[in-house]
Amino acid sequence: MTTTLLTTIQAAQYLSLTARTLKVWRRLKKGPPFVSLGHRSVRYDPEALRTWAQQKVNSPETATQGEQA
């Protein structure tokens, strides 16, 4: 099965972010993993975006533990 890679704009829409946010995050070496296909060509794997987003989910238990410290 071939995975269709997403452009920065498509990835931003998927994550409900702006393309500019993803560009800044790339420069800061944070945010979701991406594939660089050349100087100006960047793509995102949809499965990697899902995994990254799931890792960012905060459960109520995790959020309150940090507040109790």
N, C-alpha and C positions, 0 to 999 in steps of 0.2 A: 504494500500500500504506500502510495506517495503522499507525503504531507505537503500541502500548499503553504508556503511561507507568507507571512503578512508584511505589508509595508509599515512604515512608522505610523502613518495616518490610520491604517486599519487596526494596528495594535493599540493605538491610543483610544480609538472608538471602542474596541473590545474591553479595555480597562476603564473606560469613562474618564480618561485623562486627555490632556492636549498633546499634540505632537511635540510641541516645544518642551513640555515637561520631560518626555522621553529623551529628547535630544540633550537636555541639561543633565539628566541622570546618567546618560552614556558618558558624557564628558567627566562627570564626577565619579564614574565607575560604581554606580549604584543602580538600583532598579532591576527590571527583568533581564535575563540573558538575551543576547541578540547575536545574529550572524552578520559579519562584515564581509560583503562580497566585492569590495573594492573601496576606493577612496570615498565615494558618495553613495554607495549602495548598501543599505542596512535592511535586514529582514528579521522577523520574529517568528519563532515556531509556536503555533497556537497551544500545543501541549505544554511547552515550557512556560507560557504565560499563565495557563491554568494552575500549574504547579506553584509558580511564584506567588500568584494571588492567594492560593490556599494557605501558603506559609505565612501570609500577612494577616490572616484572620485572627482576631483576638476574641477568645471566649470570655464570658463574664467572670469566670474563676481566675483567669490569667490577669485580667484588668484589675480586679480587686486585690490580688496578692501584691501587686506593685504599690498600691495605695496604702497598704497596711505597714509597709516597711518604714 
